[in-house]
Amino acid sequence: MLAPIDVNIDALRDHFSLPVLPEVLAKVQEAMRSDYVSIRSVANHLSLDASLVAEVLKIVNSAYYGLPRDISEVEVAIAYLGLREIHHLVLSSSVLDHLEPEERVAFEELKFHSILTALWSKHLARRFAPFLRLGELWAAGMLHDLGKFVYLRFYPEHYKTLLRHSQNNGCLFSESEKVFSLIPSSRFGMMLSDHWHLPRTVYDVCAMHSLHDLQYKQQNEGAMNTFTCIVTVGNLLASLSHQVLAEDKKDEIADAVMAELDLDSHDFVLLLAPSNELKIWAKRLLS
């Protein structure tokens, strides 16, 4: 029997030593708010954290952006992509690194799903919403499951039990949360997004990214903007492409996605064509 969880941001901060965001991210965010921000000043702030620079350059040089040349300097990356794009890449890497638990294997599995969600979101946006910014999509895809990372970091036994139930029953994590009458991980994500003053796009996808959220939107004309909808569908396709799900759950996801994107079954199969390729990219980015 799992103990109930008292969801309170003060409890997380006081009893679990909720980490503050790294100084380098705070400096980058401060620079972004300045009227006199420069590429060099942001690059200098980032250079203080070599591992963060390496992480950002790995993403910049990946197939996600498909740049015509490899970039080895963060200042050049900023010049190519812009300060706003780099800020979102730095944001997602910093937040997840500061929630890394002792359970490394589970963390990397969860991070793999986050990367795959970001890749699916970009794939969907290219066809259905080409006006969306890639950097914002990356950050939102990487952080949509922020609440699960909180579960894993601060309530590891609860997380393992929920994950085991999901795997054994071929259902989604959010459905296991309901079975055990536990606080939704989405609420943790919303709380932490608000506490760390993360972008509104991140807060929104933390709040709404589940199959239930998409179905509610379709049945009741619920409020879900295009950006959140793309990441939600990206999350569902990531789950469909790499998680072990019951056949009825696969059909339920497929029906919701087809209804949202106005696809027939043939178009849906074509939409899934890059599944293996995206998983290969995600593994490369995780390594």
Summary of the structure (lengths in Angstrom):
residues: 287
radius of gyration: 18.7
end to end distance: 36.0
largest distance: 55.7
contacts: 920
relative contact order: 0.11
helix: 71%
strand: 0%
